[in-house]
Amino acid sequence: MAGSRLPRQLFLQGVAAVFMFAFASLYTQIPGLYGAEGILPARKTLRPQGKGRWQQLWETPTLLWEAPQLGLDTTQGLELLSLLGTLLALGALLLRQLRTLLVYLLLWAAYLSAYQVGQVFLYFQWDSLLLETGFLAVLVAPLRPRHHHKQAPQGGLAGALPHEDLPFWLVRWLLFRLMFASGVVKLTSRCPAWWGLTALTYHYETQCLPTPASWFTHHLPVWLHKLCVVATFLIEIAVPPLFFAPVRRLRLAAFYSQVLLQVLIIITGNYNFFNLLTLVLTTALLDDGHLTATPGNGHCKKTASSWSRTLLAVLSLLLEFTVYGLLAYGTVHYFGLEVDWEQHAVNSRTTFTFHQFSQWLKMVTLPTMWLGVASLTWELLTALWRWTQVRGWPRRLCTAVQLLIFGTATVALFVISLVPYSYMEPSTHGRLWTGAHRLFGTVEHLQLANSYGLFRRMTGLGGRPEVVLEGSYDGHRWVEIEFMYKPGNVSRPPPIVAPHQPRLDWQMWFAALGPHSHSPWFTGLVLRLLQGKEPATHLFAGPALQVLVLTSWGAEPVVATPVGRGILPTSVLGGPNAGHAAQTVWPSGQEPTPSPQLQQHPGPGPPLGPETAVSPGAFHPALGAPRRSGGHQSRAGPAFKASFPPVFPSGEGGEAQASPEEGLWSCHQTSCPSP
C-alpha cells in the first residue's frame, strides 16, 4: 500500500498558502471594516463582562483579549495578527522546517481570533472551512521538523510513524462532507432553477464577482448549461462516496473529477480562496505512488506479480467497470439524457420528484456515516498493524502514546462532525447519539466542525438586484458610486480578483437579495460615507465616482437617518447649516431625547453633532472636489442616497415603495447587462 507522505506535505503547503492569502486580504481591509472610523468597529465586540480571564477566553476565543497588554487597541491587534499570520504562513509555504504542529496551531488561533471579531464580514462558509481545515493541519503536521526519509522497499516510508495517516483521513472525510452536502442542498432547497437544470443560465451573470470568462460561458447553448448542471450533480452527489473506495484508480478518478469542477469555477467566477482550499482538500485522495509515478514502474510490477495479485487486479478492474457503468446508467436514467441529432444537442430533465429524492436521502444519509465508520476503522487497524512493526521498546512506547492521542482525537473529531453533517436530513439528525450532540455543543464555538451547502438556491431568477449608492453636492446632480470589484459600470470588464476577497463587495451583493432589515451593518456604511471617513471610502473605487446618499428610485433624493431598523428623513432648521441634510445614528432600542432642531421627523431625536454633520460645500473623499453649478459654488454639503431592491418571487420584478413604517427605502429591481 502506497504511503501518503507527499500528499501530506502538499496539503500542509496548500493550507499555508490559503492562510497567507486570507490574512493578506483581510489586512488590507481592516481600517475600513473594523477601524475606529470603519463600518463595524472591532472594539465594540470585545467588552469585559466581569468574568474570569480563562472563562472569557473560552467563551470568546480570541488572542485580541491580550491586545491592551501590548498597548494596542482591538483594531491594531487585529492588524498585527493579520500581518504576523501572513508572514508565518509565507514561511510555512516556503520552508519545510516551519511546517510543524506549533506553526499551524498559531495560524489557526490567529484566524479564529480574527473570526471572533470579524462579525458579518467574516461569516462566510469558506471562513469556517478554513478554520476547520486549519485545525486538521495542526494534527497532520509533525511535532517537530523531520529530515527527508528514504523510501522503504515495500513502498512505505522508513521511519514513518504509525499514526501519521489518521488525521489525514479526516481531510478526506471533510472533503466528502463538503461536496456531498453541497450537492444535496441544491435539491432539498426546492429551487426551481436547480430542479429545472437551468441554474447556470442565470449563474454567470448574477453571481457576485464574475470573471472575464463569465460573459462567454453565459452565452453557451442552453442545452449545454443544463448538461453542466447534470455533471455538477454527478460530481457532487454520486462521486464523493468513491473517496473511500478500496480501488486506487476509483479514488484517482474521483480526484480528477473534483479538480475539474473547481478549476472551471475558478475560471468563471471570483470566489476568493474557496476553490483553492477545496483543491487543497483533494490531496487526501492521492498517494505517494501516484505523485512519484515513473513510466518504467508499471512494467516491472507486471513481471514480478503473482497469481493472487493478478486475480486482485482483475477483480478491481471489474469493480471499476461496474461503478462506471452504474454512474453512466444512473445519469442517463434520472436526468433523462437524450441525443437530438437534428439540433445537435443533448436534452436533459429531472425524472424524479422531490418526495422520491427526500426518501432516497433519508435512506442513504445514515449508510454514508457507516461508510465513514468503516473507512476510519480500517485506518485505525492499519495504524495498529504499523505500530506492531516498530522495533525497540522505548520507541514502541513513544509511538504507542502518540497513536493513542492522535487516534482519540481523530475519532472524537469524526463523531463531532456527524452532527453538522446530519443537518441536511432532519430525521437522521434526531437519531444521532446524544453524546455526539453534547460533544459538538461543547466545542461548536471553536469551528472544529461545520455544516456546508454551497449555492443552495440560485439567485437573480428575475434579474440581478443591486443596491445603488449615489451622492451629490447640490441635491440635484447625482453620481453613482463605483465599487472596486462588484459589477457597476457595464462598460468596465469584470476583473480577476481571486484569491483576494473584497468583503464589502460581497456583503453588498447579499444585501441586495433581501430587505434592508437583514443588513443592519449598512447604516454604518452610510454613516461613514456621510462623515467622509477615509478608511471607509478607500473600500470603493477611485474618487471620481464616489458619492454617498441613498434616495428613492425615481423620487427626490433625501438623506436618511437610521433609527433602529428604520430609515427616516432628517433636515436641519435654521443656523449656518440651514437646509443641509445630515445623518445621525441611534443605537437600536435606545430612546432618543427630544430636540427642536429637527423637523419632518416622525420622532424627536438628539441634535446633530459636529461628528455626524458634513460641512456645506466641503470636500468629501468619496465625491472628490465639490462641483460648481450655474457659475457658483453649491452651499449644500455632499448628500448620499441608496436604492434598495426587494425580494420578488421567481420571475417577478418591478418597483415597490416601502411603507412609512419600513422607512424611506425605495425598492427596485433591474437586470444587469452582460459585460
C-alpha positions as CSV (number, residue, x, y, z in Angstrom):
1,M,0.0,0.0,0.0
2,A,1.5,3.4,-1.1
3,G,2.2,5.9,1.6
4,S,0.9,9.5,1.9
5,R,4.0,11.4,2.9
6,L,4.0,13.5,-0.3
7,P,0.2,14.3,-0.2
8,R,0.5,15.4,3.4
9,Q,3.3,17.8,2.6
10,L,1.3,19.1,-0.4
11,F,-1.7,19.5,1.9
12,L,0.4,21.4,4.5
13,Q,1.8,23.7,1.8
14,G,-1.6,24.3,0.4
15,V,-3.1,25.2,3.8
16,A,-0.2,27.6,4.4
17,A,-0.8,29.3,1.1
18,V,-4.5,29.7,1.7
19,F,-3.8,31.1,5.2
20,M,-1.4,33.6,3.6
21,F,-4.0,34.8,1.0
22,A,-6.7,35.0,3.7
23,F,-4.6,37.0,6.2
24,A,-3.2,39.3,3.5
25,S,-6.6,40.0,2.0
26,L,-8.1,40.8,5.5
27,Y,-5.2,43.0,6.4
28,T,-5.8,45.4,3.6
29,Q,-9.5,45.9,4.6
30,I,-9.2,46.2,8.4
31,P,-9.2,50.0,8.6
32,G,-12.4,50.4,6.5
33,L,-14.3,47.4,8.0
34,Y,-13.1,47.3,11.7
35,G,-11.2,50.5,12.4
36,A,-12.4,53.2,14.8
37,E,-13.8,55.0,11.7
38,G,-14.8,51.8,10.0
39,I,-18.2,50.3,9.2
40,L,-18.3,47.9,12.2
41,P,-15.6,48.9,14.7
42,A,-14.0,45.8,16.2
43,R,-13.5,47.4,19.6
44,K,-17.3,47.1,20.3
45,T,-17.2,43.3,20.1
46,L,-14.8,42.8,23.0
47,R,-16.1,44.2,26.2
48,P,-15.2,42.5,29.5
49,Q,-18.2,41.3,31.4
50,G,-16.7,40.6,34.8
51,K,-15.9,37.0,34.0
52,G,-12.6,35.3,34.8
53,R,-9.8,35.5,32.3
54,W,-9.9,31.9,31.2
55,Q,-13.7,31.7,31.1
56,Q,-13.7,34.8,29.0
57,L,-11.1,33.3,26.6
58,W,-13.1,30.1,26.3
59,E,-16.4,31.7,25.6
60,T,-14.9,34.2,23.1
61,P,-11.6,32.5,22.0
62,T,-9.5,35.3,20.6
63,L,-6.0,36.5,21.3
64,L,-7.2,40.1,20.9
65,W,-8.1,40.0,24.6
66,E,-4.4,40.5,25.2
67,A,-4.0,43.4,22.9
68,P,-4.3,46.0,25.7
69,Q,-1.4,44.3,27.5
70,L,0.7,45.3,24.4
71,G,-0.6,48.9,24.4
72,L,-2.8,48.2,21.3
73,D,-6.5,48.6,20.8
74,T,-8.6,45.9,19.2
75,T,-8.1,47.1,15.6
76,Q,-4.3,47.5,16.0
77,G,-4.2,44.0,17.5
78,L,-6.2,42.6,14.6
79,E,-3.8,44.3,12.1
80,L,-0.8,42.8,14.0
81,L,-2.3,39.3,14.0
82,S,-3.1,39.5,10.2
83,L,0.4,40.8,9.4
84,L,2.1,38.1,11.5
85,G,-0.2,35.4,10.1
86,T,0.7,36.4,6.6
87,L,4.4,36.2,7.3
88,L,4.2,33.0,9.3
89,A,2.1,31.3,6.5
90,L,4.5,32.5,3.9
91,G,7.4,30.9,5.9
92,A,5.5,27.6,6.2
93,L,4.8,27.7,2.5
94,L,8.4,28.1,1.5
95,L,10.3,26.4,4.4
96,R,9.8,22.7,5.2
97,Q,11.2,23.3,8.7
98,L,8.3,25.6,9.6
99,R,5.6,23.1,8.7
100,T,5.2,21.9,12.3
101,L,2.3,21.5,14.7
102,L,3.1,24.7,16.6
103,V,3.1,26.9,13.5
104,Y,-0.2,25.6,12.2
105,L,-1.7,26.0,15.7
106,L,-0.6,29.6,15.7
107,L,-2.1,30.2,12.2
108,W,-5.4,28.6,13.3
109,A,-5.5,30.5,16.6
110,A,-4.8,33.8,14.8
111,Y,-7.6,33.3,12.2
112,L,-10.0,32.2,14.9
113,S,-9.2,35.3,16.8
114,A,-10.0,37.4,13.8
115,Y,-13.2,35.4,13.2
116,Q,-14.4,36.2,16.7
117,V,-14.4,40.0,16.0
118,G,-15.0,39.9,12.2
119,Q,-18.8,40.0,12.6
120,V,-20.8,39.7,9.4
121,F,-17.8,40.3,7.1
122,L,-16.2,37.1,8.3
123,Y,-19.3,34.9,8.4
124,F,-18.8,33.1,5.1
125,Q,-18.7,29.4,4.6
126,W,-15.2,29.5,3.3
127,D,-14.0,31.2,6.6
128,S,-15.5,28.3,8.6
129,L,-14.0,25.8,6.1
130,L,-10.6,27.4,6.5
131,L,-10.8,27.2,10.3
132,E,-11.8,23.5,10.2
133,T,-9.1,22.7,7.6
134,G,-6.5,24.7,9.6
135,F,-7.2,22.6,12.8
136,L,-6.8,19.4,10.8
137,A,-3.5,20.8,9.6
138,V,-2.5,21.1,13.2
139,L,-3.0,17.3,13.6
140,V,-1.4,16.4,10.3
141,A,1.7,18.5,10.8
142,P,4.6,16.8,12.6
143,L,5.6,17.8,16.2
144,R,9.0,18.9,15.0
145,P,10.9,19.3,11.7
146,R,11.9,15.9,10.3
147,H,14.6,15.0,7.9
148,H,13.7,13.6,4.5
149,H,13.0,9.9,4.7
150,K,14.2,7.3,2.3
151,Q,11.7,5.1,0.6
152,A,11.3,1.6,2.1
153,P,11.4,-1.3,-0.3
154,Q,7.7,-2.0,0.2
155,G,6.8,1.5,-0.9
156,G,6.2,2.8,2.5
157,L,8.5,5.2,4.5
158,A,11.5,4.2,6.5
159,G,10.9,5.7,10.0
160,A,7.3,6.7,9.3
161,L,5.1,7.0,12.4
162,P,2.1,4.7,12.7
163,H,-0.4,7.4,13.5
164,E,0.5,9.8,10.6
165,D,-2.3,8.8,8.2
166,L,-5.1,9.0,10.8
167,P,-5.5,12.8,11.0
168,F,-5.1,13.0,7.2
169,W,-8.1,10.7,6.8
170,L,-10.2,13.4,8.4
171,V,-9.2,15.7,5.5
172,R,-10.8,13.2,3.1
173,W,-13.9,13.0,5.3
174,L,-14.2,16.8,5.3
175,L,-14.0,16.9,1.5
176,F,-16.7,14.3,1.4
177,R,-19.0,16.3,3.7
178,L,-18.4,19.5,1.8
179,M,-19.1,18.1,-1.7
180,F,-21.9,15.7,-0.8
181,A,-23.8,18.3,1.3
182,S,-23.3,21.0,-1.4
183,G,-24.9,18.7,-4.0
184,V,-27.8,17.6,-1.7
185,V,-28.9,21.1,-0.5
186,K,-29.4,22.2,-4.1
187,L,-32.2,19.7,-4.4
188,T,-33.6,19.9,-0.8
189,S,-34.0,23.7,-1.2
190,R,-36.6,23.1,-3.9
191,C,-35.0,25.8,-6.0
192,P,-36.8,25.7,-9.4
193,A,-33.6,26.6,-11.3
194,W,-31.7,23.5,-9.9
195,W,-34.7,21.2,-10.4
196,G,-35.2,22.5,-13.9
197,L,-31.5,22.2,-14.6
198,T,-31.4,25.9,-15.7
199,A,-29.4,27.3,-12.8
200,L,-26.3,28.0,-14.9
201,T,-28.3,30.1,-17.4
202,Y,-28.6,32.6,-14.5
203,H,-25.5,32.0,-12.5
204,Y,-22.7,33.5,-14.7
205,E,-24.4,37.0,-14.9
206,T,-25.9,37.1,-11.4
207,Q,-23.0,35.8,-9.3
208,C,-21.3,38.3,-7.1
209,L,-18.0,38.8,-8.9
210,P,-17.9,37.4,-12.4
211,T,-14.7,37.0,-14.4
212,P,-14.0,38.0,-18.0
213,A,-14.8,34.4,-19.0
214,S,-18.2,34.6,-17.4
215,W,-19.6,36.5,-20.3
216,F,-18.6,33.8,-22.8
217,T,-19.9,30.9,-20.7
218,H,-23.2,32.8,-20.2
219,H,-23.8,32.7,-23.9
220,L,-23.2,29.0,-24.3
221,P,-26.3,27.0,-25.6
222,V,-29.0,26.3,-23.0
223,W,-28.7,22.6,-23.5
224,L,-25.1,22.7,-22.6
225,H,-25.8,24.7,-19.5
226,K,-28.3,22.0,-18.4
227,L,-25.8,19.3,-19.2
228,C,-23.3,21.1,-17.0
229,V,-25.8,21.1,-14.1
230,V,-26.3,17.4,-14.5
231,A,-22.5,17.0,-14.4
232,T,-22.4,19.1,-11.2
233,F,-24.9,16.8,-9.5
234,L,-22.9,13.8,-10.7
235,I,-19.6,15.2,-9.3
236,E,-21.1,16.5,-6.0
237,I,-23.5,13.7,-5.1
238,A,-22.6,10.4,-6.9
239,V,-18.8,10.7,-6.9
240,P,-17.9,11.6,-3.3
241,P,-18.6,8.1,-1.9
242,L,-15.7,6.9,-4.2
243,F,-13.4,8.9,-1.9
244,F,-13.4,5.8,0.3
245,A,-13.3,3.2,-2.5
246,P,-10.8,0.3,-1.9
247,V,-9.7,0.6,-5.5
248,R,-7.0,3.2,-6.0
249,R,-8.0,4.1,-9.6
250,L,-11.5,4.9,-8.4
251,R,-10.2,7.4,-5.9
252,L,-8.0,8.9,-8.6
253,A,-11.0,9.2,-10.9
254,A,-12.9,11.0,-8.1
255,F,-9.9,13.3,-7.5
256,Y,-9.7,14.4,-11.1
257,S,-13.5,15.0,-11.3
258,Q,-13.3,17.3,-8.3
259,V,-10.3,19.1,-9.7
260,L,-12.1,19.6,-13.0
261,L,-15.1,21.2,-11.2
262,Q,-13.0,23.5,-9.1
263,V,-10.9,24.7,-12.0
264,L,-14.0,25.5,-14.0
265,I,-15.4,27.5,-11.1
266,I,-12.1,29.4,-10.8
267,I,-12.2,30.3,-14.5
268,T,-15.8,31.5,-14.5
269,G,-16.1,33.2,-11.0
270,N,-14.2,35.0,-8.3
271,Y,-14.7,33.0,-5.2
272,N,-11.6,34.2,-3.4
273,F,-9.6,31.3,-1.7
274,F,-12.5,28.9,-1.5
275,N,-11.8,26.9,-4.6
276,L,-8.1,26.8,-3.9
277,L,-8.9,25.5,-0.4
278,T,-11.1,22.8,-1.9
279,L,-8.3,21.8,-4.2
280,V,-6.0,21.5,-1.2
281,L,-8.5,19.1,0.4
282,T,-8.4,16.9,-2.7
283,T,-4.8,16.0,-1.9
284,A,-6.2,13.5,0.6
285,L,-7.3,11.3,-2.4
286,L,-3.7,11.0,-3.6
287,D,-0.8,8.8,-2.6
288,D,3.0,8.7,-3.0
289,G,2.8,6.1,-5.8
290,H,0.7,8.5,-7.9
291,L,2.8,11.6,-7.3
292,T,6.1,9.8,-7.9
293,A,5.0,7.5,-10.8
294,T,7.5,6.9,-13.5
295,P,6.9,5.2,-16.9
296,G,9.0,2.2,-16.2
297,N,7.4,1.1,-12.9
298,G,4.3,-0.5,-14.4
299,H,6.2,-3.0,-16.5
300,C,8.4,-4.1,-13.5
301,K,5.4,-4.7,-11.4
302,K,3.8,-6.8,-14.1
303,T,6.7,-9.2,-14.4
304,A,7.0,-9.7,-10.7
305,S,3.3,-10.1,-9.9
306,S,2.0,-13.4,-8.5
307,W,-1.3,-15.1,-9.4
308,S,-3.0,-13.6,-6.3
309,R,-2.1,-10.1,-7.4
310,T,-3.3,-10.9,-10.9
311,L,-6.6,-12.1,-9.6
312,L,-6.9,-9.0,-7.4
313,A,-6.2,-6.7,-10.3
314,V,-8.9,-8.4,-12.4
315,L,-11.5,-8.1,-9.6
316,S,-10.5,-4.4,-9.2
317,L,-10.9,-3.9,-12.9
318,L,-14.4,-5.5,-12.9
319,L,-15.4,-3.3,-9.9
320,E,-14.2,-0.2,-11.8
321,F,-16.3,-1.0,-14.9
322,T,-19.3,-1.8,-12.7
323,V,-19.0,1.5,-10.9
324,Y,-18.6,3.5,-14.1
325,G,-21.5,1.6,-15.7
326,L,-23.8,2.4,-12.7
327,L,-22.8,6.0,-12.8
328,A,-23.5,6.3,-16.5
329,Y,-26.8,4.4,-16.3
330,G,-28.0,6.5,-13.3
331,T,-27.1,9.7,-15.0
332,V,-29.0,8.8,-18.2
333,H,-32.0,7.4,-16.3
334,Y,-32.5,10.0,-13.6
335,F,-31.8,13.0,-15.8
336,G,-33.5,11.7,-19.0
337,L,-30.5,12.3,-21.3
338,E,-31.4,12.1,-25.0
339,V,-29.4,12.9,-28.1
340,D,-31.2,15.3,-30.5
341,W,-29.3,14.6,-33.7
342,E,-31.2,17.2,-35.7
343,Q,-30.5,20.0,-33.2
344,H,-27.0,18.7,-32.4
345,A,-27.8,18.8,-28.7
346,V,-28.2,16.6,-25.7
347,N,-31.6,17.1,-24.0
348,S,-31.9,16.6,-20.2
349,R,-34.5,16.8,-17.5
350,T,-35.1,15.5,-14.0
351,T,-37.1,12.4,-14.0
352,F,-37.5,12.1,-10.2
353,T,-39.7,14.0,-7.7
354,F,-38.8,15.9,-4.6
355,H,-40.5,13.2,-2.5
356,Q,-38.5,10.5,-4.2
357,F,-35.3,12.4,-3.6
358,S,-36.2,13.0,0.1
359,Q,-36.8,9.3,0.6
360,W,-33.5,8.4,-1.1
361,L,-31.7,11.0,1.1
362,K,-33.3,9.5,4.2
363,M,-32.2,6.1,3.1
364,V,-28.5,6.9,2.3
365,T,-27.6,9.5,5.0
366,L,-27.0,7.0,7.8
367,P,-25.2,4.5,5.5
368,T,-22.8,7.2,4.4
369,M,-22.0,7.7,8.1
370,W,-21.4,4.0,8.5
371,L,-19.2,4.2,5.4
372,G,-17.1,6.7,7.2
373,V,-17.0,4.5,10.3
374,A,-15.8,1.5,8.2
375,S,-13.2,3.5,6.4
376,L,-11.9,5.0,9.7
377,T,-11.8,1.6,11.3
378,W,-9.6,0.3,8.5
379,E,-7.3,3.3,9.0
380,L,-7.1,2.5,12.8
381,L,-6.4,-1.1,12.2
382,T,-3.7,-0.2,9.6
383,A,-2.1,2.2,12.1
384,L,-2.2,-0.5,14.8
385,W,-0.5,-3.0,12.5
386,R,2.2,-0.5,11.7
387,W,2.8,0.0,15.4
388,T,3.4,-3.7,15.8
389,Q,6.2,-3.4,13.3
390,V,8.1,-0.8,15.4
391,R,11.4,-2.1,16.8
392,G,12.7,-1.3,20.3
393,W,10.6,-0.9,23.4
394,P,11.5,2.8,24.0
395,R,10.4,3.7,20.5
396,R,7.4,1.4,20.6
397,L,6.2,3.0,23.9
398,C,6.6,6.5,22.4
399,T,4.7,5.7,19.2
400,A,2.0,4.0,21.3
401,V,1.4,7.2,23.2
402,Q,1.3,9.2,20.0
403,L,-1.1,6.7,18.4
404,L,-3.4,6.8,21.4
405,I,-3.5,10.6,21.4
406,F,-4.0,11.2,17.7
407,G,-6.3,8.1,17.4
408,T,-8.5,9.5,20.1
409,A,-8.5,13.0,18.6
410,T,-9.4,11.6,15.1
411,V,-12.3,9.5,16.5
412,A,-13.6,12.5,18.5
413,L,-13.5,14.9,15.6
414,F,-15.3,12.3,13.4
415,V,-18.0,11.9,16.0
416,I,-18.4,15.7,16.3
417,S,-18.6,16.2,12.5
418,L,-21.6,13.8,12.3
419,V,-23.8,16.4,14.0
420,P,-23.5,19.2,11.4
421,Y,-23.3,16.7,8.6
422,S,-26.7,15.3,9.6
423,Y,-28.4,18.7,9.4
424,M,-29.3,18.0,5.7
425,E,-31.6,15.2,6.8
426,P,-33.6,16.0,10.0
427,S,-34.8,12.5,10.9
428,T,-31.2,11.2,10.8
429,H,-30.1,14.2,12.8
430,G,-32.6,13.4,15.5
431,R,-31.5,9.8,15.8
432,L,-27.8,10.6,16.4
433,W,-26.2,9.6,19.6
434,T,-26.9,12.2,22.3
435,G,-23.3,12.2,23.3
436,A,-22.3,13.4,19.9
437,H,-24.7,16.3,20.3
438,R,-23.3,17.2,23.7
439,L,-19.7,17.0,22.5
440,F,-20.4,19.1,19.4
441,G,-22.2,21.7,21.5
442,T,-19.2,22.0,23.8
443,V,-16.7,22.9,21.0
444,E,-19.0,24.4,18.5
445,H,-17.7,27.9,19.0
446,L,-14.2,26.7,18.1
447,Q,-15.3,26.0,14.5
448,L,-13.9,22.4,14.6
449,A,-16.8,21.0,12.5
450,N,-19.3,22.9,10.4
451,S,-22.2,22.3,8.1
452,Y,-21.8,23.2,4.4
453,G,-24.1,23.8,1.5
454,L,-22.9,26.0,-1.3
455,F,-25.2,27.6,-3.9
456,R,-28.2,26.3,-2.1
457,R,-30.6,28.5,-4.1
458,M,-29.9,30.2,-7.4
459,T,-30.2,34.0,-7.1
460,G,-31.3,36.5,-9.7
461,L,-34.0,34.5,-11.4
462,G,-36.0,37.7,-12.0
463,G,-32.9,39.8,-12.9
464,R,-29.8,40.9,-11.0
465,P,-30.8,43.0,-8.0
466,E,-28.4,45.7,-6.9
467,V,-28.2,48.3,-4.1
468,V,-27.3,51.5,-5.9
469,L,-25.4,54.1,-3.9
470,E,-25.4,57.7,-5.2
471,G,-24.1,61.0,-4.0
472,S,-24.5,64.7,-4.7
473,Y,-23.2,68.1,-3.5
474,D,-26.2,70.1,-4.6
475,G,-29.0,67.6,-4.2
476,H,-29.8,67.7,-8.0
477,R,-26.9,66.1,-9.8
478,W,-26.3,62.6,-8.5
479,V,-23.4,60.3,-9.3
480,E,-23.4,56.5,-8.8
481,I,-20.7,55.1,-6.6
482,E,-18.4,52.5,-8.1
483,F,-17.2,49.6,-6.1
484,M,-13.7,48.3,-6.7
485,Y,-14.7,44.8,-7.9
486,K,-18.5,44.4,-7.8
487,P,-20.2,45.0,-11.2
488,G,-21.4,48.5,-11.7
489,N,-20.3,50.3,-14.8
490,V,-21.2,47.8,-17.6
491,S,-18.5,49.3,-19.8
492,R,-15.8,48.1,-17.5
493,P,-14.9,44.4,-17.9
494,P,-15.1,42.3,-14.8
495,P,-11.7,41.8,-13.0
496,I,-9.9,38.7,-11.8
497,V,-9.9,39.1,-8.0
498,A,-9.3,35.6,-6.5
499,P,-7.7,34.7,-4.1
500,H,-8.5,38.2,-2.7
501,Q,-11.9,38.6,-1.2
502,P,-13.4,42.1,-1.2
503,R,-15.7,41.6,1.8
504,L,-17.7,44.8,1.4
505,D,-18.5,44.0,-2.2
506,W,-19.7,40.5,-1.2
507,Q,-21.9,41.9,1.6
508,M,-23.4,44.4,-0.8
509,W,-24.3,41.5,-3.1
510,F,-26.0,39.7,-0.2
511,A,-27.7,42.9,0.9
512,A,-29.5,43.2,-2.5
513,L,-31.0,39.8,-2.1
514,G,-33.2,40.7,0.9
515,P,-34.8,43.7,2.7
516,H,-32.6,46.3,4.4
517,S,-33.5,44.9,7.9
518,H,-31.4,41.8,7.0
519,S,-28.3,44.1,6.6
520,P,-28.1,46.3,9.7
521,W,-24.4,46.9,9.0
522,F,-25.5,49.0,6.1
523,T,-26.3,52.0,8.2
524,G,-22.8,52.0,9.5
525,L,-21.5,52.2,5.9
526,V,-23.8,55.1,5.1
527,L,-22.8,57.0,8.2
528,R,-19.1,56.7,7.5
529,L,-19.6,57.9,4.0
530,L,-21.6,60.9,5.1
531,Q,-18.9,61.7,7.6
532,G,-16.3,61.4,4.8
533,K,-14.2,58.9,6.7
534,E,-11.3,57.9,4.5
535,P,-10.9,54.3,5.8
536,A,-14.4,53.6,4.6
537,T,-14.1,55.5,1.3
538,H,-10.9,53.6,0.5
539,L,-13.1,50.4,0.1
540,F,-14.5,52.0,-3.0
541,A,-13.1,52.7,-6.5
542,G,-11.3,55.9,-7.5
543,P,-12.6,59.3,-6.2
544,A,-14.1,60.2,-9.5
545,L,-17.3,58.1,-8.8
546,Q,-17.6,58.3,-5.1
547,V,-20.6,60.0,-3.6
548,L,-22.9,58.8,-1.0
549,V,-26.6,59.2,-0.2
550,L,-29.4,56.8,-0.6
551,T,-32.7,58.0,-2.1
552,S,-35.8,56.7,-3.5
553,W,-35.6,55.3,-7.1
554,G,-37.2,57.9,-9.3
555,A,-38.1,60.2,-6.4
556,E,-36.5,63.3,-4.9
557,P,-33.2,62.4,-3.2
558,V,-33.3,62.6,0.6
559,V,-30.7,61.8,3.3
560,A,-31.7,59.1,5.7
561,T,-31.3,58.8,9.4
562,P,-31.2,55.2,10.7
563,V,-33.3,54.7,13.8
564,G,-33.2,51.2,15.0
565,R,-34.1,49.2,11.8
566,G,-36.0,52.1,10.2
567,I,-34.7,54.8,7.8
568,L,-36.2,58.3,8.4
569,P,-35.6,61.7,6.7
570,T,-33.7,64.4,8.6
571,S,-33.1,68.1,7.9
572,V,-31.7,71.0,10.0
573,L,-33.8,74.0,10.7
574,G,-32.1,77.4,10.9
575,G,-28.4,78.2,11.7
576,P,-25.4,78.1,9.4
577,N,-26.3,74.6,8.3
578,A,-29.8,75.5,7.2
579,G,-31.1,73.2,4.5
580,H,-28.2,70.9,4.9
581,A,-29.0,67.2,5.1
582,A,-27.0,65.3,7.7
583,Q,-27.1,61.9,9.4
584,T,-27.2,60.7,12.9
585,V,-27.3,57.1,14.2
586,W,-29.1,56.0,17.4
587,P,-28.4,52.6,18.8
588,S,-31.2,50.1,18.3
589,G,-33.6,50.2,21.3
590,Q,-32.3,53.5,22.7
591,E,-34.9,56.1,23.2
592,P,-33.9,59.4,21.5
593,T,-34.2,62.7,23.5
594,P,-36.5,65.5,22.2
595,S,-34.9,68.3,20.3
596,P,-36.4,71.3,18.4
597,Q,-33.6,71.3,15.9
598,L,-35.1,68.5,13.7
599,Q,-38.1,68.9,11.5
600,Q,-40.0,66.5,9.3
601,H,-39.1,63.7,11.7
602,P,-41.8,61.3,13.0
603,G,-40.0,61.0,16.3
604,P,-37.8,63.5,18.2
605,G,-34.0,62.9,18.2
606,P,-30.8,64.3,19.5
607,P,-29.2,67.5,18.0
608,L,-26.8,66.8,15.2
609,G,-23.2,66.9,16.5
610,P,-20.1,68.0,14.6
611,E,-19.1,64.4,14.0
612,T,-22.3,63.5,12.2
613,A,-22.8,66.6,10.1
614,V,-20.8,67.3,6.9
615,S,-19.8,70.9,6.4
616,P,-21.6,72.6,3.5
617,G,-19.5,72.6,0.4
618,A,-16.7,70.7,2.0
619,F,-14.5,68.2,0.1
620,H,-15.7,64.6,0.5
621,P,-13.2,61.8,-0.2
622,A,-15.9,59.7,-1.8
623,L,-17.1,62.5,-4.1
624,G,-13.9,64.4,-5.0
625,A,-13.9,68.1,-5.1
626,P,-17.3,69.9,-5.0
627,R,-18.7,70.7,-8.4
628,R,-19.8,74.1,-9.5
629,S,-23.3,74.6,-10.8
630,G,-24.6,77.7,-12.5
631,G,-21.4,79.6,-12.1
632,H,-21.4,79.5,-8.3
633,Q,-20.4,77.1,-5.5
634,S,-23.2,75.0,-4.2
635,R,-23.7,75.7,-0.5
636,A,-25.1,72.3,0.4
637,G,-22.7,69.6,1.6
638,P,-22.5,66.2,0.0
639,A,-25.6,64.1,0.2
640,F,-26.0,60.4,-0.2
641,K,-28.8,58.1,-1.3
642,A,-29.3,54.5,-2.0
643,S,-31.8,52.4,-3.8
644,F,-32.6,49.1,-2.2
645,P,-34.2,46.2,-4.2
646,P,-36.9,44.0,-2.6
647,V,-37.1,40.2,-2.8
648,F,-39.5,39.2,-5.6
649,P,-40.9,35.7,-6.3
650,S,-39.3,33.9,-9.1
651,G,-39.7,35.6,-12.4
652,E,-41.1,38.8,-11.0
653,G,-39.7,42.2,-11.0
654,G,-40.8,45.8,-10.9
655,E,-41.0,48.6,-8.3
656,A,-42.4,48.9,-4.9
657,Q,-42.4,51.8,-2.5
658,A,-41.6,51.0,1.1
659,S,-44.2,51.9,3.7
660,P,-43.5,54.7,6.2
661,E,-43.1,52.1,9.0
662,E,-40.3,50.4,6.9
663,G,-38.5,53.7,6.3
664,L,-37.6,55.5,3.2
665,W,-36.0,52.6,1.4
666,S,-37.1,52.6,-2.2
667,C,-37.4,49.2,-3.8
668,H,-36.5,48.4,-7.4
669,Q,-35.0,45.6,-9.3
670,T,-33.0,45.8,-12.5
671,S,-31.4,43.3,-14.8
672,C,-27.7,44.0,-15.2
673,P,-26.5,43.7,-18.8
674,S,-23.6,41.3,-19.6
675,P,-20.2,43.0,-19.5
